[in-house]
């Protein structure tokens, strides 16, 4: 926190971490990319913020890779399901 306050040029240090609910924003439609369908289900409540941030980053990377490498894809499906001891 102290380093973030000292380095005022680095606003990203103060930015909030992405959460499970932010995954749905990855479905934003753009004319040059495949349609992205997001389904969140199961017990995705009360996850540790670091787990939620990791899930967002993994999903973001998967969607980015699909946009880059699946040139003829018309849609991408993202499904995140959770339970008491695991998330898929």
PDB file of N, CA, C and O in Angstrom, chain B, residues numbered from 101:
ATOM      1  N   UNK B 101       0.822  -1.176   0.000  1.00  0.00           N
ATOM      2  CA  UNK B 101       0.000   0.000   0.000  1.00  0.00           C
ATOM      3  C   UNK B 101       0.873   1.249   0.000  1.00  0.00           C
ATOM      4  O   UNK B 101       0.604   2.204  -0.730  1.00  0.00           O
ATOM      5  N   UNK B 102       1.925   1.237   0.827  1.00  0.00           N
ATOM      6  CA  UNK B 102       2.781   2.408   0.911  1.00  0.00           C
ATOM      7  C   UNK B 102       3.453   2.676  -0.431  1.00  0.00           C
ATOM      8  O   UNK B 102       3.539   3.824  -0.866  1.00  0.00           O
ATOM      9  N   UNK B 103       3.933   1.610  -1.093  1.00  0.00           N
ATOM     10  CA  UNK B 103       4.589   1.815  -2.394  1.00  0.00           C
ATOM     11  C   UNK B 103       3.603   2.339  -3.430  1.00  0.00           C
ATOM     12  O   UNK B 103       3.976   3.136  -4.291  1.00  0.00           O
ATOM     13  N   UNK B 104       2.349   1.900  -3.356  1.00  0.00           N
ATOM     14  CA  UNK B 104       1.344   2.394  -4.296  1.00  0.00           C
ATOM     15  C   UNK B 104       1.075   3.878  -4.073  1.00  0.00           C
ATOM     16  O   UNK B 104       0.845   4.624  -5.024  1.00  0.00           O
ATOM     17  N   UNK B 105       1.104   4.299  -2.813  1.00  0.00           N
ATOM     18  CA  UNK B 105       0.888   5.714  -2.523  1.00  0.00           C
ATOM     19  C   UNK B 105       2.081   6.566  -2.933  1.00  0.00           C
ATOM     20  O   UNK B 105       1.920   7.711  -3.356  1.00  0.00           O
ATOM     21  N   UNK B 106       3.280   6.003  -2.806  1.00  0.00           N
ATOM     22  CA  UNK B 106       4.481   6.752  -3.188  1.00  0.00           C
ATOM     23  C   UNK B 106       4.587   6.906  -4.699  1.00  0.00           C
ATOM     24  O   UNK B 106       4.952   7.974  -5.191  1.00  0.00           O
ATOM     25  N   UNK B 107       4.268   5.841  -5.440  1.00  0.00           N
ATOM     26  CA  UNK B 107       4.391   5.861  -6.896  1.00  0.00           C
ATOM     27  C   UNK B 107       3.045   6.263  -7.489  1.00  0.00           C
ATOM     28  O   UNK B 107       2.250   5.403  -7.868  1.00  0.00           O
ATOM     29  N   UNK B 108       2.797   7.529  -7.568  1.00  0.00           N
ATOM     30  CA  UNK B 108       1.489   8.031  -8.000  1.00  0.00           C
ATOM     31  C   UNK B 108       1.228   7.820  -9.484  1.00  0.00           C
ATOM     32  O   UNK B 108       0.086   7.949  -9.925  1.00  0.00           O
ATOM     33  N   UNK B 109       2.257   7.500 -10.268  1.00  0.00           N
ATOM     34  CA  UNK B 109       2.078   7.277 -11.698  1.00  0.00           C
ATOM     35  C   UNK B 109       1.515   5.894 -11.998  1.00  0.00           C
ATOM     36  O   UNK B 109       1.009   5.662 -13.095  1.00  0.00           O
ATOM     37  N   UNK B 110       1.594   4.980 -11.049  1.00  0.00           N
ATOM     38  CA  UNK B 110       1.135   3.617 -11.273  1.00  0.00           C
ATOM     39  C   UNK B 110      -0.263   3.427 -10.692  1.00  0.00           C
ATOM     40  O   UNK B 110      -0.421   2.939  -9.573  1.00  0.00           O
ATOM     41  N   UNK B 111      -1.262   3.814 -11.458  1.00  0.00           N
ATOM     42  CA  UNK B 111      -2.651   3.706 -10.998  1.00  0.00           C
ATOM     43  C   UNK B 111      -3.111   2.254 -10.928  1.00  0.00           C
ATOM     44  O   UNK B 111      -4.049   1.945 -10.194  1.00  0.00           O
ATOM     45  N   UNK B 112      -2.468   1.355 -11.680  1.00  0.00           N
ATOM     46  CA  UNK B 112      -2.890  -0.042 -11.674  1.00  0.00           C
ATOM     47  C   UNK B 112      -2.668  -0.703 -10.322  1.00  0.00           C
ATOM     48  O   UNK B 112      -3.350  -1.675  -9.995  1.00  0.00           O
ATOM     49  N   UNK B 113      -1.729  -0.196  -9.529  1.00  0.00           N
ATOM     50  CA  UNK B 113      -1.496  -0.770  -8.207  1.00  0.00           C
ATOM     51  C   UNK B 113      -2.692  -0.559  -7.296  1.00  0.00           C
ATOM     52  O   UNK B 113      -2.895  -1.326  -6.355  1.00  0.00           O
ATOM     53  N   UNK B 114      -3.481   0.464  -7.559  1.00  0.00           N
ATOM     54  CA  UNK B 114      -4.643   0.769  -6.718  1.00  0.00           C
ATOM     55  C   UNK B 114      -5.947   0.241  -7.314  1.00  0.00           C
ATOM     56  O   UNK B 114      -6.996   0.322  -6.675  1.00  0.00           O
ATOM     57  N   UNK B 115      -5.892  -0.291  -8.511  1.00  0.00           N
ATOM     58  CA  UNK B 115      -7.104  -0.773  -9.173  1.00  0.00           C
ATOM     59  C   UNK B 115      -7.634  -2.021  -8.468  1.00  0.00           C
ATOM     60  O   UNK B 115      -6.845  -2.852  -8.018  1.00  0.00           O
ATOM     61  N   UNK B 116      -8.951  -2.164  -8.366  1.00  0.00           N
ATOM     62  CA  UNK B 116      -9.506  -3.362  -7.736  1.00  0.00           C
ATOM     63  C   UNK B 116      -9.258  -4.590  -8.599  1.00  0.00           C
ATOM     64  O   UNK B 116      -9.192  -4.491  -9.824  1.00  0.00           O
ATOM     65  N   UNK B 117      -9.122  -5.740  -7.965  1.00  0.00           N
ATOM     66  CA  UNK B 117      -8.940  -6.998  -8.677  1.00  0.00           C
ATOM     67  C   UNK B 117     -10.244  -7.392  -9.370  1.00  0.00           C
ATOM     68  O   UNK B 117     -11.337  -7.083  -8.894  1.00  0.00           O
ATOM     69  N   UNK B 118     -10.108  -8.071 -10.490  1.00  0.00           N
ATOM     70  CA  UNK B 118     -11.289  -8.590 -11.181  1.00  0.00           C
ATOM     71  C   UNK B 118     -11.889  -9.722 -10.369  1.00  0.00           C
ATOM     72  O   UNK B 118     -11.182 -10.420  -9.643  1.00  0.00           O
ATOM     73  N   UNK B 119     -13.198  -9.899 -10.495  1.00  0.00           N
ATOM     74  CA  UNK B 119     -13.918 -10.910  -9.724  1.00  0.00           C
ATOM     75  C   UNK B 119     -14.710 -11.802 -10.672  1.00  0.00           C
ATOM     76  O   UNK B 119     -14.689 -11.600 -11.886  1.00  0.00           O
ATOM     77  N   UNK B 120     -15.406 -12.784 -10.118  1.00  0.00           N
ATOM     78  CA  UNK B 120     -16.203 -13.731 -10.904  1.00  0.00           C
ATOM     79  C   UNK B 120     -17.215 -13.004 -11.774  1.00  0.00           C
ATOM     80  O   UNK B 120     -17.360 -13.341 -12.949  1.00  0.00           O
ATOM     81  N   UNK B 121     -17.905 -12.037 -11.244  1.00  0.00           N
ATOM     82  CA  UNK B 121     -18.916 -11.302 -12.001  1.00  0.00           C
ATOM     83  C   UNK B 121     -18.353 -10.569 -13.203  1.00  0.00           C
ATOM     84  O   UNK B 121     -19.077 -10.303 -14.162  1.00  0.00           O
ATOM     85  N   UNK B 122     -17.063 -10.239 -13.164  1.00  0.00           N
ATOM     86  CA  UNK B 122     -16.434  -9.535 -14.281  1.00  0.00           C
ATOM     87  C   UNK B 122     -16.227 -10.437 -15.499  1.00  0.00           C
ATOM     88  O   UNK B 122     -16.001  -9.944 -16.605  1.00  0.00           O
ATOM     89  N   UNK B 123     -16.301 -11.749 -15.302  1.00  0.00           N
ATOM     90  CA  UNK B 123     -16.124 -12.684 -16.423  1.00  0.00           C
ATOM     91  C   UNK B 123     -17.178 -12.433 -17.494  1.00  0.00           C
ATOM     92  O   UNK B 123     -16.899 -12.576 -18.684  1.00  0.00           O
ATOM     93  N   UNK B 124     -18.373 -12.063 -17.085  1.00  0.00           N
ATOM     94  CA  UNK B 124     -19.441 -11.812 -18.051  1.00  0.00           C
ATOM     95  C   UNK B 124     -19.109 -10.659 -18.994  1.00  0.00           C
ATOM     96  O   UNK B 124     -19.622 -10.609 -20.112  1.00  0.00           O
ATOM     97  N   UNK B 125     -18.262  -9.738 -18.559  1.00  0.00           N
ATOM     98  CA  UNK B 125     -17.852  -8.627 -19.421  1.00  0.00           C
ATOM     99  C   UNK B 125     -16.998  -9.090 -20.592  1.00  0.00           C
ATOM    100  O   UNK B 125     -16.872  -8.379 -21.589  1.00  0.00           O
ATOM    101  N   UNK B 126     -16.410 -10.279 -20.477  1.00  0.00           N
ATOM    102  CA  UNK B 126     -15.609 -10.814 -21.579  1.00  0.00           C
ATOM    103  C   UNK B 126     -16.479 -11.182 -22.774  1.00  0.00           C
ATOM    104  O   UNK B 126     -15.967 -11.432 -23.865  1.00  0.00           O
ATOM    105  N   UNK B 127     -17.787 -11.215 -22.571  1.00  0.00           N
ATOM    106  CA  UNK B 127     -18.713 -11.559 -23.650  1.00  0.00           C
ATOM    107  C   UNK B 127     -19.087 -10.352 -24.499  1.00  0.00           C
ATOM    108  O   UNK B 127     -19.951 -10.457 -25.370  1.00  0.00           O
ATOM    109  N   UNK B 128     -18.462  -9.227 -24.266  1.00  0.00           N
ATOM    110  CA  UNK B 128     -18.770  -8.030 -25.061  1.00  0.00           C
ATOM    111  C   UNK B 128     -18.575  -8.339 -26.539  1.00  0.00           C
ATOM    112  O   UNK B 128     -17.530  -8.847 -26.945  1.00  0.00           O
ATOM    113  N   UNK B 129     -19.563  -8.036 -27.315  1.00  0.00           N
ATOM    114  CA  UNK B 129     -19.573  -8.363 -28.754  1.00  0.00           C
ATOM    115  C   UNK B 129     -18.854  -7.299 -29.548  1.00  0.00           C
ATOM    116  O   UNK B 129     -19.031  -6.101 -29.327  1.00  0.00           O
ATOM    117  N   UNK B 130     -18.038  -7.761 -30.477  1.00  0.00           N
ATOM    118  CA  UNK B 130     -17.369  -6.863 -31.405  1.00  0.00           C
ATOM    119  C   UNK B 130     -17.416  -7.529 -32.767  1.00  0.00           C
ATOM    120  O   UNK B 130     -17.294  -8.750 -32.862  1.00  0.00           O
ATOM    121  N   UNK B 131     -17.585  -6.769 -33.792  1.00  0.00           N
ATOM    122  CA  UNK B 131     -17.858  -7.289 -35.132  1.00  0.00           C
ATOM    123  C   UNK B 131     -16.763  -8.196 -35.668  1.00  0.00           C
ATOM    124  O   UNK B 131     -17.051  -9.078 -36.477  1.00  0.00           O
ATOM    125  N   UNK B 132     -15.532  -8.013 -35.251  1.00  0.00           N
ATOM    126  CA  UNK B 132     -14.431  -8.788 -35.815  1.00  0.00           C
ATOM    127  C   UNK B 132     -14.069 -10.023 -34.989  1.00  0.00           C
ATOM    128  O   UNK B 132     -13.086 -10.695 -35.301  1.00  0.00           O
ATOM    129  N   UNK B 133     -14.829 -10.335 -33.955  1.00  0.00           N
ATOM    130  CA  UNK B 133     -14.487 -11.483 -33.121  1.00  0.00           C
ATOM    131  C   UNK B 133     -15.680 -12.423 -32.992  1.00  0.00           C
ATOM    132  O   UNK B 133     -16.822 -12.038 -33.245  1.00  0.00           O
ATOM    133  N   UNK B 134     -15.395 -13.673 -32.590  1.00  0.00           N
ATOM    134  CA  UNK B 134     -16.507 -14.612 -32.389  1.00  0.00           C
ATOM    135  C   UNK B 134     -17.408 -14.169 -31.245  1.00  0.00           C
ATOM    136  O   UNK B 134     -16.992 -13.429 -30.354  1.00  0.00           O
ATOM    137  N   UNK B 135     -18.621 -14.626 -31.287  1.00  0.00           N
ATOM    138  CA  UNK B 135     -19.580 -14.380 -30.225  1.00  0.00           C
ATOM    139  C   UNK B 135     -19.139 -15.184 -29.000  1.00  0.00           C
ATOM    140  O   UNK B 135     -18.823 -16.366 -29.136  1.00  0.00           O
ATOM    141  N   UNK B 136     -19.107 -14.587 -27.823  1.00  0.00           N
ATOM    142  CA  UNK B 136     -18.683 -15.254 -26.586  1.00  0.00           C
ATOM    143  C   UNK B 136     -19.906 -15.457 -25.700  1.00  0.00           C
ATOM    144  O   UNK B 136     -20.624 -14.508 -25.386  1.00  0.00           O
ATOM    145  N   UNK B 137     -20.133 -16.711 -25.300  1.00  0.00           N
ATOM    146  CA  UNK B 137     -21.244 -17.067 -24.421  1.00  0.00           C
ATOM    147  C   UNK B 137     -20.642 -17.425 -23.068  1.00  0.00           C
ATOM    148  O   UNK B 137     -19.758 -18.277 -22.993  1.00  0.00           O
ATOM    149  N   UNK B 138     -21.108 -16.788 -22.005  1.00  0.00           N
ATOM    150  CA  UNK B 138     -20.599 -17.021 -20.656  1.00  0.00           C
ATOM    151  C   UNK B 138     -21.696 -17.630 -19.794  1.00  0.00           C
ATOM    152  O   UNK B 138     -22.814 -17.117 -19.744  1.00  0.00           O
ATOM    153  N   UNK B 139     -21.367 -18.738 -19.110  1.00  0.00           N
ATOM    154  CA  UNK B 139     -22.302 -19.371 -18.176  1.00  0.00           C
ATOM    155  C   UNK B 139     -21.583 -19.577 -16.847  1.00  0.00           C
ATOM    156  O   UNK B 139     -20.582 -20.291 -16.780  1.00  0.00           O
ATOM    157  N   UNK B 140     -22.094 -18.951 -15.797  1.00  0.00           N
ATOM    158  CA  UNK B 140     -21.549 -19.112 -14.450  1.00  0.00           C
ATOM    159  C   UNK B 140     -22.557 -19.898 -13.636  1.00  0.00           C
ATOM    160  O   UNK B 140     -23.740 -19.555 -13.623  1.00  0.00           O
ATOM    161  N   UNK B 141     -22.112 -20.950 -12.952  1.00  0.00           N
ATOM    162  CA  UNK B 141     -23.052 -21.752 -12.194  1.00  0.00           C
ATOM    163  C   UNK B 141     -22.426 -22.418 -10.990  1.00  0.00           C
ATOM    164  O   UNK B 141     -21.214 -22.361 -10.784  1.00  0.00           O
ATOM    165  N   UNK B 142     -23.259 -23.039 -10.212  1.00  0.00           N
ATOM    166  CA  UNK B 142     -22.777 -23.736  -9.022  1.00  0.00           C
ATOM    167  C   UNK B 142     -22.512 -22.794  -7.872  1.00  0.00           C
ATOM    168  O   UNK B 142     -23.066 -21.696  -7.804  1.00  0.00           O
ATOM    169  N   UNK B 143     -21.667 -23.232  -6.980  1.00  0.00           N
ATOM    170  CA  UNK B 143     -21.360 -22.460  -5.773  1.00  0.00           C
ATOM    171  C   UNK B 143     -20.175 -21.540  -5.951  1.00  0.00           C
ATOM    172  O   UNK B 143     -19.093 -21.816  -5.433  1.00  0.00           O
ATOM    173  N   UNK B 144     -20.357 -20.462  -6.667  1.00  0.00           N
ATOM    174  CA  UNK B 144     -19.273 -19.511  -6.906  1.00  0.00           C
ATOM    175  C   UNK B 144     -19.302 -18.341  -5.933  1.00  0.00           C
ATOM    176  O   UNK B 144     -18.677 -17.310  -6.185  1.00  0.00           O
ATOM    177  N   UNK B 145     -20.009 -18.488  -4.842  1.00  0.00           N
ATOM    178  CA  UNK B 145     -20.056 -17.432  -3.841  1.00  0.00           C
ATOM    179  C   UNK B 145     -19.029 -17.725  -2.757  1.00  0.00           C
ATOM    180  O   UNK B 145     -18.640 -18.875  -2.551  1.00  0.00           O
ATOM    181  N   UNK B 146     -18.606 -16.703  -2.085  1.00  0.00           N
ATOM    182  CA  UNK B 146     -17.672 -16.814  -0.958  1.00  0.00           C
ATOM    183  C   UNK B 146     -16.310 -17.389  -1.345  1.00  0.00           C
ATOM    184  O   UNK B 146     -15.654 -18.022  -0.518  1.00  0.00           O
ATOM    185  N   UNK B 147     -15.878 -17.178  -2.589  1.00  0.00           N
ATOM    186  CA  UNK B 147     -14.537 -17.586  -2.982  1.00  0.00           C
ATOM    187  C   UNK B 147     -13.531 -16.542  -2.517  1.00  0.00           C
ATOM    188  O   UNK B 147     -13.857 -15.359  -2.417  1.00  0.00           O
ATOM    189  N   UNK B 148     -12.339 -16.968  -2.242  1.00  0.00           N
ATOM    190  CA  UNK B 148     -11.276 -16.039  -1.851  1.00  0.00           C
ATOM    191  C   UNK B 148     -11.022 -15.085  -3.024  1.00  0.00           C
ATOM    192  O   UNK B 148     -11.029 -15.526  -4.173  1.00  0.00           O
ATOM    193  N   UNK B 149     -10.800 -13.804  -2.770  1.00  0.00           N
ATOM    194  CA  UNK B 149     -10.566 -12.842  -3.856  1.00  0.00           C
ATOM    195  C   UNK B 149      -9.427 -13.244  -4.793  1.00  0.00           C
ATOM    196  O   UNK B 149      -9.494 -12.967  -5.991  1.00  0.00           O
ATOM    197  N   UNK B 150      -8.389 -13.887  -4.274  1.00  0.00           N
ATOM    198  CA  UNK B 150      -7.288 -14.331  -5.130  1.00  0.00           C
ATOM    199  C   UNK B 150      -7.746 -15.429  -6.085  1.00  0.00           C
ATOM    200  O   UNK B 150      -7.287 -15.487  -7.226  1.00  0.00           O
ATOM    201  N   UNK B 151      -8.646 -16.298  -5.629  1.00  0.00           N
ATOM    202  CA  UNK B 151      -9.188 -17.358  -6.494  1.00  0.00           C
ATOM    203  C   UNK B 151     -10.052 -16.728  -7.576  1.00  0.00           C
ATOM    204  O   UNK B 151      -9.964 -17.116  -8.741  1.00  0.00           O
ATOM    205  N   UNK B 152     -10.881 -15.766  -7.207  1.00  0.00           N
ATOM    206  CA  UNK B 152     -11.720 -15.089  -8.192  1.00  0.00           C
ATOM    207  C   UNK B 152     -10.860 -14.385  -9.232  1.00  0.00           C
ATOM    208  O   UNK B 152     -11.157 -14.451 -10.425  1.00  0.00           O
ATOM    209  N   UNK B 153      -9.800 -13.712  -8.800  1.00  0.00           N
ATOM    210  CA  UNK B 153      -8.907 -13.017  -9.736  1.00  0.00           C
ATOM    211  C   UNK B 153      -8.234 -14.016 -10.668  1.00  0.00           C
ATOM    212  O   UNK B 153      -8.093 -13.748 -11.861  1.00  0.00           O
ATOM    213  N   UNK B 154      -7.816 -15.165 -10.138  1.00  0.00           N
ATOM    214  CA  UNK B 154      -7.177 -16.192 -10.968  1.00  0.00           C
ATOM    215  C   UNK B 154      -8.158 -16.756 -11.991  1.00  0.00           C
ATOM    216  O   UNK B 154      -7.795 -16.973 -13.147  1.00  0.00           O
ATOM    217  N   UNK B 155      -9.394 -16.993 -11.571  1.00  0.00           N
ATOM    218  CA  UNK B 155     -10.409 -17.498 -12.503  1.00  0.00           C
ATOM    219  C   UNK B 155     -10.668 -16.493 -13.622  1.00  0.00           C
ATOM    220  O   UNK B 155     -10.816 -16.873 -14.784  1.00  0.00           O
ATOM    221  N   UNK B 156     -10.722 -15.225 -13.272  1.00  0.00           N
ATOM    222  CA  UNK B 156     -10.922 -14.200 -14.296  1.00  0.00           C
ATOM    223  C   UNK B 156      -9.757 -14.215 -15.283  1.00  0.00           C
ATOM    224  O   UNK B 156      -9.977 -14.194 -16.494  1.00  0.00           O
ATOM    225  N   UNK B 157      -8.523 -14.252 -14.784  1.00  0.00           N
ATOM    226  CA  UNK B 157      -7.353 -14.199 -15.661  1.00  0.00           C
ATOM    227  C   UNK B 157      -7.267 -15.417 -16.580  1.00  0.00           C
ATOM    228  O   UNK B 157      -6.924 -15.280 -17.755  1.00  0.00           O
ATOM    229  N   UNK B 158      -7.575 -16.607 -16.056  1.00  0.00           N
ATOM    230  CA  UNK B 158      -7.562 -17.821 -16.879  1.00  0.00           C
ATOM    231  C   UNK B 158      -8.614 -17.711 -17.977  1.00  0.00           C
ATOM    232  O   UNK B 158      -8.351 -18.044 -19.133  1.00  0.00           O
ATOM    233  N   UNK B 159      -9.797 -17.245 -17.614  1.00  0.00           N
ATOM    234  CA  UNK B 159     -10.873 -17.090 -18.590  1.00  0.00           C
ATOM    235  C   UNK B 159     -10.519 -16.029 -19.627  1.00  0.00           C
ATOM    236  O   UNK B 159     -10.755 -16.221 -20.820  1.00  0.00           O
ATOM    237  N   UNK B 160      -9.960 -14.922 -19.181  1.00  0.00           N
ATOM    238  CA  UNK B 160      -9.542 -13.858 -20.094  1.00  0.00           C
ATOM    239  C   UNK B 160      -8.508 -14.382 -21.086  1.00  0.00           C
ATOM    240  O   UNK B 160      -8.581 -14.072 -22.275  1.00  0.00           O
ATOM    241  N   UNK B 161      -7.558 -15.163 -20.614  1.00  0.00           N
ATOM    242  CA  UNK B 161      -6.527 -15.721 -21.483  1.00  0.00           C
ATOM    243  C   UNK B 161      -7.135 -16.689 -22.497  1.00  0.00           C
ATOM    244  O   UNK B 161      -6.748 -16.687 -23.666  1.00  0.00           O
ATOM    245  N   UNK B 162      -8.078 -17.510 -22.058  1.00  0.00           N
ATOM    246  CA  UNK B 162      -8.727 -18.460 -22.968  1.00  0.00           C
ATOM    247  C   UNK B 162      -9.511 -17.745 -24.064  1.00  0.00           C
ATOM    248  O   UNK B 162      -9.448 -18.134 -25.231  1.00  0.00           O
ATOM    249  N   UNK B 163     -10.244 -16.706 -23.692  1.00  0.00           N
ATOM    250  CA  UNK B 163     -11.023 -15.949 -24.683  1.00  0.00           C
ATOM    251  C   UNK B 163     -10.077 -15.228 -25.648  1.00  0.00           C
ATOM    252  O   UNK B 163     -10.323 -15.200 -26.854  1.00  0.00           O
ATOM    253  N   UNK B 164      -9.013 -14.654 -25.128  1.00  0.00           N
ATOM    254  CA  UNK B 164      -8.030 -13.974 -25.981  1.00  0.00           C
ATOM    255  C   UNK B 164      -7.405 -14.953 -26.968  1.00  0.00           C
ATOM    256  O   UNK B 164      -7.261 -14.633 -28.148  1.00  0.00           O
ATOM    257  N   UNK B 165      -7.030 -16.148 -26.498  1.00  0.00           N
ATOM    258  CA  UNK B 165      -6.446 -17.158 -27.386  1.00  0.00           C
ATOM    259  C   UNK B 165      -7.443 -17.608 -28.447  1.00  0.00           C
ATOM    260  O   UNK B 165      -7.062 -17.833 -29.596  1.00  0.00           O
ATOM    261  N   UNK B 166      -8.704 -17.741 -28.080  1.00  0.00           N
ATOM    262  CA  UNK B 166      -9.724 -18.121 -29.062  1.00  0.00           C
ATOM    263  C   UNK B 166      -9.854 -17.046 -30.133  1.00  0.00           C
ATOM    264  O   UNK B 166      -9.979 -17.362 -31.317  1.00  0.00           O
ATOM    265  N   UNK B 167      -9.825 -15.792 -29.732  1.00  0.00           N
ATOM    266  CA  UNK B 167      -9.922 -14.690 -30.706  1.00  0.00           C
ATOM    267  C   UNK B 167      -8.721 -14.691 -31.646  1.00  0.00           C
ATOM    268  O   UNK B 167      -8.864 -14.426 -32.839  1.00  0.00           O
ATOM    269  N   UNK B 168      -7.552 -14.984 -31.115  1.00  0.00           N
ATOM    270  CA  UNK B 168      -6.332 -14.948 -31.928  1.00  0.00           C
ATOM    271  C   UNK B 168      -6.168 -16.149 -32.840  1.00  0.00           C
ATOM    272  O   UNK B 168      -5.735 -16.011 -33.983  1.00  0.00           O
ATOM    273  N   UNK B 169      -6.517 -17.340 -32.334  1.00  0.00           N
ATOM    274  CA  UNK B 169      -6.137 -18.559 -33.041  1.00  0.00           C
ATOM    275  C   UNK B 169      -7.285 -19.326 -33.683  1.00  0.00           C
ATOM    276  O   UNK B 169      -7.037 -20.175 -34.539  1.00  0.00           O
ATOM    277  N   UNK B 170      -8.504 -19.066 -33.312  1.00  0.00           N
ATOM    278  CA  UNK B 170      -9.645 -19.759 -33.913  1.00  0.00           C
ATOM    279  C   UNK B 170     -10.251 -18.837 -34.965  1.00  0.00           C
ATOM    280  O   UNK B 170     -11.331 -18.277 -34.780  1.00  0.00           O
ATOM    281  N   UNK B 171      -9.541 -18.699 -36.053  1.00  0.00           N
ATOM    282  CA  UNK B 171      -9.887 -17.693 -37.060  1.00  0.00           C
ATOM    283  C   UNK B 171     -11.269 -17.871 -37.672  1.00  0.00           C
ATOM    284  O   UNK B 171     -11.896 -16.888 -38.065  1.00  0.00           O
ATOM    285  N   UNK B 172     -11.747 -19.084 -37.758  1.00  0.00           N
ATOM    286  CA  UNK B 172     -13.041 -19.313 -38.402  1.00  0.00           C
ATOM    287  C   UNK B 172     -14.151 -19.629 -37.394  1.00  0.00           C
ATOM    288  O   UNK B 172     -15.251 -20.026 -37.779  1.00  0.00           O
ATOM    289  N   UNK B 173     -13.857 -19.451 -36.108  1.00  0.00           N
ATOM    290  CA  UNK B 173     -14.868 -19.718 -35.085  1.00  0.00           C
ATOM    291  C   UNK B 173     -15.954 -18.646 -35.138  1.00  0.00           C
ATOM    292  O   UNK B 173     -15.670 -17.471 -35.370  1.00  0.00           O
ATOM    293  N   UNK B 174     -17.171 -19.056 -34.927  1.00  0.00           N
ATOM    294  CA  UNK B 174     -18.275 -18.103 -34.886  1.00  0.00           C
ATOM    295  C   UNK B 174     -18.705 -17.807 -33.461  1.00  0.00           C
ATOM    296  O   UNK B 174     -19.343 -16.784 -33.209  1.00  0.00           O
ATOM    297  N   UNK B 175     -18.363 -18.694 -32.514  1.00  0.00           N
ATOM    298  CA  UNK B 175     -18.683 -18.448 -31.121  1.00  0.00           C
ATOM    299  C   UNK B 175     -17.726 -19.203 -30.214  1.00  0.00           C
ATOM    300  O   UNK B 175     -17.110 -20.192 -30.612  1.00  0.00           O
ATOM    301  N   UNK B 176     -17.617 -18.714 -28.987  1.00  0.00           N
ATOM    302  CA  UNK B 176     -16.777 -19.306 -27.945  1.00  0.00           C
ATOM    303  C   UNK B 176     -17.648 -19.467 -26.709  1.00  0.00           C
ATOM    304  O   UNK B 176     -18.354 -18.535 -26.324  1.00  0.00           O
ATOM    305  N   UNK B 177     -17.608 -20.633 -26.087  1.00  0.00           N
ATOM    306  CA  UNK B 177     -18.394 -20.868 -24.885  1.00  0.00           C
ATOM    307  C   UNK B 177     -17.474 -20.920 -23.670  1.00  0.00           C
ATOM    308  O   UNK B 177     -16.476 -21.640 -23.667  1.00  0.00           O
ATOM    309  N   UNK B 178     -17.816 -20.157 -22.645  1.00  0.00           N
ATOM    310  CA  UNK B 178     -17.089 -20.137 -21.376  1.00  0.00           C
ATOM    311  C   UNK B 178     -18.049 -20.615 -20.304  1.00  0.00           C
ATOM    312  O   UNK B 178     -19.104 -20.015 -20.096  1.00  0.00           O
ATOM    313  N   UNK B 179     -17.685 -21.698 -19.619  1.00  0.00           N
ATOM    314  CA  UNK B 179     -18.519 -22.221 -18.533  1.00  0.00           C
ATOM    315  C   UNK B 179     -17.660 -22.342 -17.278  1.00  0.00           C
ATOM    316  O   UNK B 179     -16.645 -23.039 -17.279  1.00  0.00           O
ATOM    317  N   UNK B 180     -18.064 -21.671 -16.227  1.00  0.00           N
ATOM    318  CA  UNK B 180     -17.373 -21.744 -14.934  1.00  0.00           C
ATOM    319  C   UNK B 180     -18.380 -22.260 -13.920  1.00  0.00           C
ATOM    320  O   UNK B 180     -19.410 -21.631 -13.678  1.00  0.00           O
ATOM    321  N   UNK B 181     -18.075 -23.412 -13.329  1.00  0.00           N
ATOM    322  CA  UNK B 181     -18.961 -24.030 -12.345  1.00  0.00           C
ATOM    323  C   UNK B 181     -18.178 -24.290 -11.068  1.00  0.00           C
ATOM    324  O   UNK B 181     -17.018 -24.699 -11.113  1.00  0.00           O
ATOM    325  N   UNK B 182     -18.810 -24.054  -9.946  1.00  0.00           N
ATOM    326  CA  UNK B 182     -18.122 -24.245  -8.672  1.00  0.00           C
ATOM    327  C   UNK B 182     -18.880 -25.098  -7.718  1.00  0.00           C
ATOM    328  O   UNK B 182     -20.094 -25.278  -7.822  1.00  0.00           O
ATOM    329  N   UNK B 183     -18.137 -25.622  -6.783  1.00  0.00           N
ATOM    330  CA  UNK B 183     -18.710 -26.406  -5.695  1.00  0.00           C
ATOM    331  C   UNK B 183     -17.957 -26.076  -4.417  1.00  0.00           C
ATOM    332  O   UNK B 183     -17.132 -25.162  -4.400  1.00  0.00           O
ATOM    333  N   UNK B 184     -18.230 -26.803  -3.361  1.00  0.00           N
ATOM    334  CA  UNK B 184     -17.600 -26.479  -2.077  1.00  0.00           C
ATOM    335  C   UNK B 184     -16.088 -26.692  -2.075  1.00  0.00           C
ATOM    336  O   UNK B 184     -15.380 -26.054  -1.297  1.00  0.00           O
ATOM    337  N   UNK B 185     -15.584 -27.580  -2.933  1.00  0.00           N
ATOM    338  CA  UNK B 185     -14.141 -27.876  -2.904  1.00  0.00           C
ATOM    339  C   UNK B 185     -13.427 -27.702  -4.234  1.00  0.00           C
ATOM    340  O   UNK B 185     -12.215 -27.903  -4.311  1.00  0.00           O
ATOM    341  N   UNK B 186     -14.153 -27.333  -5.281  1.00  0.00           N
ATOM    342  CA  UNK B 186     -13.498 -27.207  -6.574  1.00  0.00           C
ATOM    343  C   UNK B 186     -14.239 -26.235  -7.494  1.00  0.00           C
ATOM    344  O   UNK B 186     -15.424 -25.953  -7.316  1.00  0.00           O
ATOM    345  N   UNK B 187     -13.501 -25.737  -8.477  1.00  0.00           N
ATOM    346  CA  UNK B 187     -14.078 -24.892  -9.512  1.00  0.00           C
ATOM    347  C   UNK B 187     -13.583 -25.414 -10.850  1.00  0.00           C
ATOM    348  O   UNK B 187     -12.394 -25.685 -11.021  1.00  0.00           O
ATOM    349  N   UNK B 188     -14.514 -25.553 -11.808  1.00  0.00           N
ATOM    350  CA  UNK B 188     -14.146 -26.025 -13.145  1.00  0.00           C
ATOM    351  C   UNK B 188     -14.499 -24.957 -14.150  1.00  0.00           C
ATOM    352  O   UNK B 188     -14.277 -25.138 -15.347  1.00  0.00           O
TER     353      UNK B 188
END
